[in-house]
Amino acid sequence: MAANLDLLVPELRDAARALVDAAARARLQPRVTSTLRSHAEQVRLYRRFLAGSGGFPVAPPGQSAHEYGQAFDMVVSPMEALADVGYTWQTWGGGWNPGDAIHFELPGATAALQKSFDLATEVGKAMGEGVNVAGPLIGSIPYVESTLKVGAEHDPYSTASLAANIYLWLANLRGDCCRK
Protein backbone atom coordinates (compact mmCIF):
# COMPACT_ATOMS: atom_id res chain seq x y z
CA MET A 1 0.00 0.00 0.00
CA ALA A 2 1.46 3.34 -1.06
CA ALA A 3 2.08 6.01 1.57
CA ASN A 4 3.78 8.57 -0.66
CA LEU A 5 2.17 12.03 -0.68
CA ASP A 6 3.63 12.62 -4.18
CA LEU A 7 1.04 10.13 -5.49
CA LEU A 8 -1.87 12.40 -4.47
CA VAL A 9 -3.61 14.70 -6.95
CA PRO A 10 -1.93 18.13 -7.14
CA GLU A 11 -4.88 19.86 -5.44
CA LEU A 12 -4.31 17.75 -2.31
CA ARG A 13 -0.55 17.22 -2.25
CA ASP A 14 0.67 20.52 -0.71
CA ALA A 15 -2.15 20.69 1.85
CA ALA A 16 -1.43 17.10 2.93
CA ARG A 17 2.25 17.95 3.40
CA ALA A 18 1.29 21.04 5.41
CA LEU A 19 -0.95 18.95 7.70
CA VAL A 20 1.81 16.39 8.27
CA ASP A 21 4.24 19.22 9.04
CA ALA A 22 1.78 20.88 11.44
CA ALA A 23 1.25 17.57 13.28
CA ALA A 24 5.02 17.08 13.47
CA ARG A 25 5.50 20.60 14.90
CA ALA A 26 2.89 19.68 17.52
CA ARG A 27 5.05 16.61 18.32
CA LEU A 28 2.33 14.16 17.35
CA GLN A 29 4.65 11.88 15.35
CA PRO A 30 2.47 11.80 12.22
CA ARG A 31 2.75 8.80 9.92
CA VAL A 32 1.00 8.61 6.57
CA THR A 33 -0.16 5.02 6.14
CA SER A 34 -1.95 5.14 2.79
CA THR A 35 -2.35 7.44 -0.21
CA LEU A 36 -3.13 6.19 -3.73
CA ARG A 37 -4.51 2.64 -3.85
CA SER A 38 -4.99 0.34 -6.78
CA HIS A 39 -8.41 -1.17 -7.35
CA ALA A 40 -7.00 -4.57 -6.35
CA GLU A 41 -5.70 -3.13 -3.08
CA GLN A 42 -9.10 -1.57 -2.35
CA VAL A 43 -10.78 -4.94 -3.01
CA ARG A 44 -8.34 -6.64 -0.61
CA LEU A 45 -8.89 -4.05 2.13
CA TYR A 46 -12.67 -4.15 1.67
CA ARG A 47 -12.71 -7.95 1.95
CA ARG A 48 -10.76 -7.67 5.22
CA PHE A 49 -13.21 -5.04 6.44
CA LEU A 50 -16.23 -7.24 5.61
CA ALA A 51 -14.55 -10.12 7.46
CA GLY A 52 -14.19 -7.91 10.55
CA SER A 53 -10.40 -7.75 10.29
CA GLY A 54 -9.99 -3.99 10.01
CA GLY A 55 -9.98 -1.37 12.72
CA PHE A 56 -11.25 1.43 10.47
CA PRO A 57 -14.00 1.68 7.85
CA VAL A 58 -13.10 0.81 4.26
CA ALA A 59 -15.10 2.03 1.27
CA PRO A 60 -16.29 -0.47 -1.31
CA PRO A 61 -14.12 -0.83 -4.43
CA GLY A 62 -14.75 2.04 -6.82
CA GLN A 63 -16.10 4.18 -3.97
CA SER A 64 -12.81 5.13 -2.30
CA ALA A 65 -11.19 8.52 -2.84
CA HIS A 66 -7.90 6.67 -2.33
CA GLU A 67 -8.33 4.97 -5.71
CA TYR A 68 -8.25 8.40 -7.35
CA GLY A 69 -5.44 9.96 -5.29
CA GLN A 70 -7.93 12.23 -3.52
CA ALA A 71 -7.35 10.95 0.04
CA PHE A 72 -4.69 9.89 2.48
CA ASP A 73 -4.71 8.10 5.82
CA MET A 74 -2.57 9.32 8.69
CA VAL A 75 -2.06 8.24 12.28
CA VAL A 76 -0.59 10.28 15.11
CA SER A 77 0.58 9.59 18.63
CA PRO A 78 -1.39 9.74 20.79
CA MET A 79 -4.28 8.63 18.56
CA GLU A 80 -6.69 10.75 20.62
CA ALA A 81 -5.08 13.80 18.98
CA LEU A 82 -6.61 12.82 15.61
CA ALA A 83 -9.71 14.84 16.54
CA ASP A 84 -7.56 17.97 16.76
CA VAL A 85 -5.75 17.13 13.53
CA GLY A 86 -9.08 16.47 11.81
CA TYR A 87 -10.49 19.74 13.09
CA THR A 88 -7.46 21.57 11.71
CA TRP A 89 -7.92 19.83 8.35
CA GLN A 90 -11.58 20.87 8.27
CA THR A 91 -10.75 24.50 9.08
CA TRP A 92 -8.39 24.42 6.09
CA GLY A 93 -11.32 23.27 3.92
CA GLY A 94 -10.52 19.55 3.82
CA GLY A 95 -12.87 16.62 4.26
CA TRP A 96 -12.69 14.69 7.54
CA ASN A 97 -15.12 12.60 9.57
CA PRO A 98 -14.56 11.39 13.17
CA GLY A 99 -16.13 8.05 12.18
CA ASP A 100 -13.02 7.38 10.08
CA ALA A 101 -10.57 9.55 11.98
CA ILE A 102 -7.43 8.51 10.07
CA HIS A 103 -8.94 9.46 6.67
CA PHE A 104 -8.30 12.93 5.20
CA GLU A 105 -9.57 13.90 1.75
CA LEU A 106 -10.40 16.64 -0.70
CA PRO A 107 -13.68 18.23 0.35
CA GLY A 108 -16.60 16.21 -0.99
CA ALA A 109 -14.47 13.54 -2.70
CA THR A 110 -16.25 10.55 -1.17
CA ALA A 111 -19.70 12.12 -1.54
CA ALA A 112 -19.06 12.79 -5.24
CA LEU A 113 -17.99 9.19 -5.81
CA GLN A 114 -21.06 7.82 -4.03
CA LYS A 115 -23.39 10.15 -5.93
CA SER A 116 -22.02 9.05 -9.30
CA PHE A 117 -22.19 5.35 -8.40
CA ASP A 118 -24.72 3.30 -10.35
CA LEU A 119 -25.17 -0.18 -8.88
CA ALA A 120 -26.35 -1.89 -12.04
CA THR A 121 -23.57 -0.42 -14.19
CA GLU A 122 -20.92 -1.35 -11.65
CA VAL A 123 -22.21 -4.91 -11.42
CA GLY A 124 -22.20 -5.06 -15.21
CA LYS A 125 -18.56 -3.94 -15.22
CA ALA A 126 -17.72 -6.54 -12.58
CA MET A 127 -19.24 -9.19 -14.81
CA GLY A 128 -17.20 -7.92 -17.74
CA GLU A 129 -20.31 -6.90 -19.63
CA GLY A 130 -20.28 -3.12 -19.14
CA VAL A 131 -24.07 -3.07 -19.33
CA ASN A 132 -26.95 -2.43 -16.96
CA VAL A 133 -27.84 -5.77 -15.39
CA ALA A 134 -30.32 -4.70 -12.67
CA GLY A 135 -33.28 -6.71 -13.95
CA PRO A 136 -31.61 -10.13 -13.99
CA LEU A 137 -30.11 -9.57 -10.54
CA ILE A 138 -33.44 -9.09 -8.79
CA GLY A 139 -34.50 -12.47 -7.48
CA SER A 140 -31.25 -14.20 -8.40
CA ILE A 141 -28.83 -12.85 -5.77
CA PRO A 142 -29.83 -12.60 -2.09
CA TYR A 143 -30.78 -9.13 -0.76
CA VAL A 144 -30.67 -7.40 -4.16
CA GLU A 145 -34.42 -6.86 -4.36
CA SER A 146 -34.60 -5.32 -0.87
CA THR A 147 -31.85 -2.83 -1.67
CA LEU A 148 -32.42 -2.24 -5.39
CA LYS A 149 -36.07 -1.27 -5.79
CA VAL A 150 -36.55 0.10 -9.27
CA GLY A 151 -37.39 3.81 -9.20
CA ALA A 152 -36.90 4.15 -5.42
CA GLU A 153 -34.49 6.44 -3.57
CA HIS A 154 -31.55 4.54 -2.12
CA ASP A 155 -29.22 5.10 0.75
CA PRO A 156 -25.87 5.38 -1.08
CA TYR A 157 -24.04 3.53 1.70
CA SER A 158 -26.29 0.46 1.59
CA THR A 159 -26.38 0.46 -2.21
CA ALA A 160 -22.61 0.80 -2.47
CA SER A 161 -22.10 -1.92 0.13
CA LEU A 162 -24.49 -4.23 -1.70
CA ALA A 163 -22.72 -3.53 -4.99
CA ALA A 164 -19.35 -4.28 -3.45
CA ASN A 165 -20.66 -7.53 -2.00
CA ILE A 166 -22.08 -8.52 -5.38
CA TYR A 167 -18.79 -7.54 -7.03
CA LEU A 168 -16.86 -9.74 -4.60
CA TRP A 169 -19.38 -12.56 -5.02
CA LEU A 170 -18.98 -12.40 -8.80
CA ALA A 171 -15.20 -12.22 -8.55
CA ASN A 172 -15.20 -15.33 -6.36
CA LEU A 173 -17.62 -17.08 -8.70
CA ARG A 174 -15.45 -16.29 -11.73
CA GLY A 175 -12.39 -17.48 -9.82
CA ASP A 176 -14.08 -20.78 -8.91
CA CYS A 177 -15.02 -21.57 -12.48
CA CYS A 178 -11.58 -20.58 -13.78
CA ARG A 179 -9.67 -22.77 -11.28
CA LYS A 180 -11.17 -26.01 -12.58
N, C-alpha and C positions, 0 to 999 in steps of 0.2 A: 504494500500500500504506500503510495507516494505521500511524502510530507514536505514537499518542496514548494515554497510560496511562489517561486518563479513559474510554476505550472498553472497558477490561477489566471483568470481573465484580467487584462490590464486595469479595468475599472476597480478591481478588488485588491490587486497586488500591493500597492503602496499603503493602503489603509490597513491591510492585514499586517504588514511589517510594522507600521506605527503602533498597532495594538500590542503586538509581541514586545516591541521596545518599551512601551508604557508599562506593561506587566513586569518586565525585567527591572525597570527602574524602581518599581514598587516592591522589588525583591520577592516576586511570586514564582520564580523559576518556571516561566512558561515553556511549554513544549508542544509544538504543532505535531499532531499525530496522523493527520490525513488532509490531503488537498484533493487533487484530481484523482478520480477513480475510473477504472475501466468498467464497462457494463458487466463483465464477468466477475470483477471484484465486488460490485454492488450486489449481484446475484448471490455470491458466496456469503457476504455479510448479512443479507436479508434472510437467507436460509438459517444462519446461526441465530438470528433474532427470533424467527418463528419457532425455532427449537428451544428458545429460552436461554440461549448461551451468551447473550450480550447484555451488558450493563446499561446501554443507552439505546434509544430508539433508532431504527434504521428504516429509511424510506424504501418502498418497493422499487425494483429495477425500473429505470426510465423516469422515476419520480424524484430522484435525488439531485440537488444542485451540485453535488460533488462530481457527478458524471459530466458536467458541463463547465467545470472549473469555477463555479460561482459560490463555492463554500469551502470552509476549512474547519477542522476540529482542533481544539487546543485544550490542554489541561494545565492547571497551575497548582502550586502547593503553597498553602493548603487549598484543597478543592472547594471549600466553603467560599473562597474568594471569587469563584466564578460568577457569582451574582453581581459583584462589583465590576468585574471585567465586562460582563454582559451589559450592564447598565451603561458603562462607558461606551461600548460599541453602539448601543442604541442611540445615545446622545450624539454620536458622530453620524447617525443616519443609517447604520447597519441593521440587519435583521438578526434577532436573537430571541430565544424562547426559553424560559427556565425549565420547561419540560424536557429539553434536550440541551442542557447547559453547556456542553462542550462544543456545540455547533454554532458557527458564525457565518453569515452569508450576506450577499448583496440584498438590499431591501426588496422583499416581495419575490425572491427567486423561487422558493418552494411553492408559494401560492400560484405563481404563473405556470409552473410545470403542472400542478394539479388541475388547474383550470383548463389547460389545453389537452388534458389526458382524455382519450376516448377508449373506453374499455373494449369495445368490439374491434376497433382497429388494432389495438395493441395485441389482443388475442390472435387476430389474423396474422399479424407480423410474427408472433411467437410460433404460429403454425407454419410459417413460411409462405403464407398465401398472400399477405398484404391486402386482404379484403375484409369487409365487415362480416363477421360471423355470428352476430348476436342471436339471430333466430335459431340456428341449430344448437346453440349452447343451452338454451332454456329447456329444461327437462332432461338434459343428458349429462350435466355435471352438477354435483350437489351444491346447493346454496346459490346457484346462479339466478334462478327465478326470483328468490326473495330479495336479492340485491339489485338485479337488473330488470326493473319493471319498465317496459317500453313506454316512453313519454312521461315518465315520472321524474321528479327532482331527486338527485342522489347526493348523499353525503360523500364528498370526494375522498375522504379517508377510507370509508368502507369499500367504495368502488375500487379505489386503487389497490387496497389490500386484497380484495377478491381477484382483481386482475393479476396481481403478482402471484397469488396462490395458483391460479389457473395456468399462468406462464410456467411456474415451476412444475406443476403437474404434467403439463405438455412436454416440458424438457425431459422430465424423468421418463415419461411414456416413450418419447422418441429414443431416448438412450436405451431403454429396455429392448425395443424392437431392433435396434442397431447392434446390440451386443450378441445377438444369437448367431 
